[in-house]
Amino acid sequence: MLLGSLALISSTIVPPHLLQILQGLTIPVSLASKVPQMLELHRSKATGELSIIVVFAQLMGTMARVFTTLTETNDQLLFWGFALATIFNAVIAVQVIMYWNGNDRKRGSSNGSKYTYPLQESRWFATPDTSTGQLPITSSMPRTNTKLD
């Protein structure tokens, strides 16, 4: 990999027109990598485990690359690659915002809470049995009949 990187730096080993072709081939690969994510978000209508921080960091990163490409270079190939990546990242960001509560709907949450708290299902929050006055046993440990005074 190091030799390949060094070869790309040298214009005698890799001519500039071949380097431009190789650079252009990265654009469809970059865009194609985002399509499955966009399709999955659209299909499931939920974000799942997708991090909103990462999505917006990618969006801001590609926006910064578009800005620096416009201000620092006049390379149209780089500009269009980053501009298209920004559009695709923006679509994913919009989907994340649209489907933010999709996980609740998929889970069938009636209270609108994004999380379920395991403590609510524990015996400490259970209502006592009215006939015995004891809490229901939810533990897998065997119950002993020892009485504490």
Salt bridges, closest charged atoms under 4 A:
GLU40 OE2 - ARG43 NH2 2.61
ASP104 OD1 - ARG107 NH1 3.71
